[in-house]
Amino acid sequence: MATIYGMERKTTLYLPEDLAVALREAARRTGASQADIVREALRRHLAEQPPPALRSLGAGEDVELRASESEAWLRGEWERP
């Protein structure tokens, strides 16, 4: 496969007929390639998505060890033989 400057992957999309027709028509009307239209639509869609939520931050709260004490605890554990 030939390398296209700035592109890393080739992806095949299977579109329903009505969407494929609309994409071809938009490309013809605007003079942009179908690939450019798909990339721009995907960029816009992904930019609207909320960032992923952190899963572990604060999830494992320890009632015996506060965050301010954790460094001293770790030092003590590392120094054990």
Stockholm file with secondary structure:
# STOCKHOLM 1.0

chainA/1-81         MATIYGMERKTTLYLPEDLAVALREAARRTGASQADIVREALRRHLAEQPPPALRSLGAGEDVELRASESEAWLRGEWERP
#=GR chainA/1-81 SS CCCCTTCCCCCCCCCCHHHHHHHHHHHHHHCCCHHHHHHHHHHHHHHTSCCCCCSSTTTTCCSSCCHHHHHHHHHHHHTCC
#=GC SS_cons        CCCCTTCCCCCCCCCCHHHHHHHHHHHHHHCCCHHHHHHHHHHHHHHTSCCCCCSSTTTTCCSSCCHHHHHHHHHHHHTCC
//
